[in-house]
């Protein structure tokens, strides 16, 4: 589809729908993107379908509004990744940019949302809002990684909110604002404490309802926290994106 441009910036949407195919695999009846959001199916593994988000243009820039919606319907197994990091940049439009993510997981379905890192470049202003709704027996692995500034660069302003609901019950609702113009204290001891990379994994598994994971600080700047439901949160801060990824993977390993 063509790039859609308005005086307020670019509007673009990508949609992915995965369904069980009745033969032990996963079909993708909806796979569409527009403008800077290209969507590609890649080789899957077993019953799992793999989808890649490909940035066809730079952005998001100031004034842009991107939306990605992915659903793993009943019985589906879906993994969504991205071909490269997302780079938030300043634009001619002085308004902030927005990136909305809407994820839905049905009963006996699994969604692994594993994009590459989001980098907040100097002068950018981006708000990311992620909402996840799971059925009672849905499974989720969600990764968020945010890097404040490119090498040797001060960050822009970045705010993010993540909400996860299981069977209509909220198990996680948190918000983070950091970088230039963010409320004071974001870089203090109770915040990033001088680090420039922050991230988290949200893991939802029905078996956690009977046997929740234990809270633990498994490394410096990293911890596993059980949530109020069949879910756990791995959270970490690090000096750079590479160290952050390693911490999150170590936290996931502690969950088995």
C-alpha positions in Angstrom: 0.0 0.0 0.0 1.1 3.6 -0.4 2.5 5.8 2.3 -0.4 7.8 3.9 0.7 11.3 4.8 -1.3 14.0 6.6 -0.3 17.4 7.9 0.1 15.7 11.3 2.5 13.0 10.0 2.2 9.5 8.7 -0.5 7.1 9.7 0.2 3.4 9.1 -1.3 0.1 10.3 -0.2 -3.5 10.2 -2.5 -6.5 11.0 -1.7 -10.1 11.6 -4.3 -12.8 12.3 -3.2 -16.4 13.1 -5.6 -19.4 13.3 -5.2 -23.1 14.0 -5.5 -24.9 10.6 -7.1 -28.0 12.1 -4.1 -30.1 11.1 -1.8 -29.2 13.9 -0.4 -26.1 12.2 -1.1 -22.4 12.0 -2.6 -20.5 9.1 -2.3 -16.7 8.5 -5.6 -15.5 6.9 -4.7 -11.9 7.5 -1.2 -10.5 6.9 -1.2 -6.9 5.8 0.7 -3.7 6.3 1.0 -0.2 4.8 3.5 2.5 4.4 6.4 2.1 6.7 5.0 -1.1 8.2 5.6 -4.1 5.9 4.7 -7.6 7.1 6.4 -10.7 5.9 5.8 -14.4 6.6 9.1 -16.3 7.2 9.8 -20.0 7.6 8.1 -21.3 10.8 9.0 -24.2 13.1 6.6 -27.0 13.9 3.1 -25.7 14.5 4.3 -22.1 14.9 3.9 -19.5 12.2 6.6 -16.8 12.0 6.0 -13.2 11.0 8.5 -10.4 10.6 7.8 -6.7 10.7 10.0 -4.9 8.2 10.5 -1.1 8.5 10.1 0.1 4.9 10.8 3.7 5.8 12.5 5.7 8.5 10.5 6.3 11.7 8.5 6.9 13.6 9.2 10.6 13.1 7.5 13.5 14.9 3.8 13.5 14.2 3.6 9.9 13.0 1.1 7.3 14.4 1.8 3.7 13.8 -0.5 0.8 14.9 0.3 -2.9 14.9 -2.4 -5.4 15.8 -1.6 -9.2 16.1 -4.0 -11.9 17.1 -3.3 -15.6 17.8 -6.8 -17.1 17.7 -7.8 -20.3 19.4 -5.3 -23.1 18.8 -2.8 -20.9 16.9 1.0 -20.6 17.6 2.4 -17.3 16.4 5.8 -15.7 16.7 6.3 -12.0 15.6 9.7 -10.4 15.4 11.2 -7.4 13.5 14.0 -7.3 11.0 15.8 -4.5 12.7 15.7 -2.1 15.6 13.0 0.7 15.6 14.6 4.1 15.6 12.5 7.0 16.9 13.7 10.2 15.2 12.8 13.9 15.3 10.8 15.2 12.3 9.7 18.4 10.8 6.5 18.1 12.7 7.1 19.2 16.3 4.3 17.0 17.6 5.3 13.7 19.3 5.0 10.3 17.6 2.8 7.4 18.8 3.2 3.7 18.4 0.3 1.5 19.4 0.5 -2.3 19.8 -2.6 -4.4 20.3 -2.1 -8.1 21.0 -4.8 -10.7 21.5 -4.4 -14.4 22.5 -7.2 -16.9 22.4 -7.7 -20.1 24.4 -5.1 -22.8 23.8 -3.1 -20.2 21.7 0.4 -18.9 22.1 1.9 -15.6 21.0 5.6 -14.8 21.2 6.1 -11.0 20.6 9.8 -10.5 20.2 10.7 -7.3 18.3 14.2 -5.9 18.2 15.1 -2.9 20.4 13.5 0.6 20.3 16.1 3.3 20.2 15.2 6.8 21.3 17.4 9.2 19.3 18.2 12.8 20.4 15.4 15.2 19.7 12.7 12.5 19.3 9.5 12.3 21.2 7.7 8.9 21.2 4.8 7.4 23.1 4.4 3.6 23.0 1.2 2.0 24.2 1.0 -1.8 24.3 -2.2 -3.6 25.3 -2.5 -7.4 25.6 -5.7 -9.4 26.1 -5.4 -13.2 26.8 -8.1 -15.8 27.2 -7.8 -18.0 30.3 -5.6 -20.7 28.7 -3.6 -18.4 26.4 0.1 -18.2 26.6 2.4 -15.2 26.0 6.0 -14.3 25.8 6.4 -10.5 25.3 9.7 -8.7 25.1 10.3 -4.9 25.3 13.7 -3.4 25.1 14.4 0.4 25.0 17.7 2.0 24.5 18.1 5.7 25.3 20.2 7.4 22.6 22.6 6.1 20.0 26.3 5.7 20.9 27.5 8.8 22.6 24.2 10.6 22.2 21.7 12.0 24.6 18.2 10.4 24.4 15.0 11.9 23.2 11.8 11.7 25.2 10.3 8.2 25.5 7.2 7.2 27.3 5.7 3.7 27.4 2.7 2.0 28.9 2.1 -1.7 29.0 -1.2 -3.3 30.1 -1.8 -7.1 30.2 -5.1 -8.7 31.0 -5.8 -12.4 31.4 -9.5 -13.5 31.2 -10.5 -9.9 31.6 -8.4 -9.4 34.8 -5.6 -6.9 34.8 -2.3 -8.6 35.8 0.0 -5.7 34.8 -0.4 -2.0 34.1 2.8 0.0 34.3 4.1 3.2 32.7 7.6 4.6 32.2 8.8 8.0 31.0 12.4 8.8 30.5 14.8 11.0 28.6 14.6 14.7 27.8 11.5 16.4 29.2 10.5 13.4 31.3 9.5 13.9 35.0 12.4 14.2 37.4 13.8 11.1 39.0 13.7 8.8 35.9 17.5 8.6 35.9 17.9 8.4 39.7 18.5 5.5 42.1 14.8 4.5 42.0 14.8 4.6 38.2 17.4 3.7 35.6 20.3 4.7 38.0 22.5 6.0 35.2 21.8 3.1 32.8 20.8 3.7 29.2 18.9 0.5 28.4 15.8 -0.8 30.1 13.6 -3.8 29.3 11.3 -6.5 30.4 9.8 -9.8 29.5 6.2 -10.7 30.3 5.5 -14.5 30.5 2.0 -15.8 30.8 1.5 -19.5 31.3 -1.7 -21.2 32.7 0.5 -23.5 34.9 1.7 -20.4 36.9 -1.8 -20.3 38.5 -1.0 -23.5 40.4 2.7 -23.0 40.8 3.7 -19.3 40.6 7.4 -18.5 40.0 9.5 -17.2 42.9 10.6 -13.6 43.2 14.3 -13.3 42.7 17.1 -10.8 42.0 19.1 -13.1 39.7 21.7 -10.5 38.6 22.7 -7.0 39.3 20.0 -4.7 37.9 17.7 -7.6 37.0 14.8 -9.4 38.8 11.9 -11.9 38.3 8.6 -10.9 39.9 5.4 -13.0 40.0 2.3 -11.1 39.0 -1.2 -11.3 40.3 -2.3 -14.0 37.9 -0.7 -16.8 35.9 2.1 -14.5 34.8 5.6 -13.3 35.7 7.7 -10.2 34.9 11.4 -10.2 34.2 12.8 -6.7 34.3 16.3 -5.3 33.8 18.4 -2.2 33.4 21.8 -2.3 31.7 24.5 0.0 30.3 23.7 -1.1 26.7 21.4 -3.1 24.6 23.6 -6.2 24.3 23.9 -6.5 28.1 20.2 -5.9 28.5 19.3 -8.8 26.1 21.6 -11.2 28.0 20.0 -10.3 31.3 16.5 -10.8 29.9 17.4 -14.2 28.4 19.0 -15.2 31.8 15.8 -14.2 33.5 13.7 -16.3 31.1 15.9 -19.3 31.7 15.1 -19.1 35.5 11.5 -19.7 34.6 12.2 -23.0 32.9 
